[in-house]
Amino acid sequence: MKKILCILMAVFMLFAISGCGQKDGLEEITLVLDWTPNTNHAGIFLARDLGYYSDAGLKVNIIQPPEGGAEALVAAGRAQFGISFQDSMAPALSASEPLDIVAVAAISQHNLSGIISRGDKNIYSFKDLEGKSYATWGSPIEQTVIKYCMEQEGGDFSSLNMIDSTVTDVLAALETDMVDTVWVYEYWDVVKADIENYEYCYIDFKSVDEVLDYYTPVIITSNKYAEENSDVVKRFLTATKRGYEECAKDIEKAADSLLKADESLDRELVVRSLSLLQSYFIDDNGNWGYIDSDRWNLFYNWLYDNGLVDKSLENVGFNGEYLR
């Protein structure tokens, strides 16, 4: 009996992850997040809860990412959509056997990440990282960004102590001197530090050079799926756009939806984060999701010039034709 139950559960999970079919007259698709639910995802959950996806004839299953991220699932056709980042897409796109992934919309119009440190460490610039420690997840692109920022400000990157660590509790890591600084998203970890009255210093990457104002996060699909199901992609993005537009207008409603998706989230953190993020969901022309080819190419050309990808990725990895 136990064996039968295990088999049935395995079959159920397979369909839950890879299923793309009909349910209640709706086209069933799967979206893989990049992390646990957070304010970057608010428009997606709001679109689901307000019925925008069902209005578009879709039933969207939203799942947590596997250890390797959303890219592999999307490329393999096990999920129709995922959330990724322009920097983490680059190695997959430049590999000898590239993953079939393409960004079809930008969730945020700017790179809102940077480094945070404890206030008494006196890290007011990237040059101040000299002799300090930094928590790295081992990505060549990540480490080169840090090196570039230090060198742009006259710092010596070789003096930075790189600590291999995937930090899950940023403030605890800083407070216990596990590391001096961590790469974070401003409108999550920095907001959390504000709420807790934690003394910190924060420096963003885009303030150093516009080349670092790349797209993060983005919504991805596969070229194969998009070409064969262009109408589904367009309907999904239209509904998602409605969700983010509503999110930008009604923070409390968006917070309700996100907290419904994950009850463990702190409401004050969610509301404060959304109040800051709302202006970044929509660009200066009032559009959600738009990817500017010049900005996209600026970053990918920088990666190529710095030897971080083996081939030019000019005009590779994004497609805006599915946004209405």
C-alpha positions, 0 to 999 in steps of 0.5 A: 500500500505504501509503495502504491501511495509513493508512486501516486505521489510521484506522478502527482508531483510530476504533473504539478511541476510540468503540467501544461494542460486544461483545467476548468476550461483554463490553460494550465501553466507553471511559473517557477519563482527565483526564491521564496515569495517576496515583494518582487513577486507581488504583482504575480500573486495579485494577478492570480488573486484578482482573477487576471490570469483566469480572465486571460484563460489561464490557471497559473501554478506558482512553485518554489525553485529547485536548487539549480534555479528556474532556468533549467526547468524552463529550458527543459519545458518542465515549466512554462515561465520562471523568474531569473536575472540578466546576470545569472542568465549570461552563463546559460546563454553563452555556454557551448550548449546554451539553455533555451531561455529568453527574458520576455519582461522586466519586473523592475526597471532598475538594478536595486541591489548593492552591498550592506555592512554594519555601521561601525565598519565604516564602509562608505564606498567600495574603496572602503572594502580594502581589508574587509570580508565579503560573503561570495556565492562563487559567481565569476560575474558577481566577483568581477562586479565587486572588483570593478566597483572597488577599482573604479573608486581606487580600491585594491580588490586583492585585499578583500577577503572573499568568504564562501558563504550563502547568507540566509540571515543578513543582519545576523551574519553582519552582527556576528562578524561572520562577514563584513559585507553582503550583496543584498536587495535594497528594498528587502534587507535594507528595509528590514534593517531600517525596521529593526533600527539596525545601524548599517551602511549601504552602497548600490551598484548602479551609482558606480557605473550605468553599466551595472544598472542591468535588469534584475529580476526578469520573467523568462520562458523558452524560445521554443515554448514562446514560438509555439504558444505565442498567444499564451505568452501574450495573455500571461504577460498581459495579466501579469502586467495588470497585476503589477500596475494594480500593485503600484496603485494599491500597496495594501491590496498587494501586501494582502495578496503576498501575505496570503501566499506566505503567512510567515512574512512580516506585514510591515516589511512587505508594506514598506518594501512595496511603498519603495518598489512601486515606482520601479515596477513602471517605467517613466513612460508608464509601461511595465515590463519593458526591456531597453535593448541598449541597457541590456546590451551595455551590460552583456558587452561589458561581460564580454569585454571582461572575459566573463562570457566566451562569445558576444551576447549582443541582442541575445536573451530578451524578446519584447514582442510578446508585451502588449 
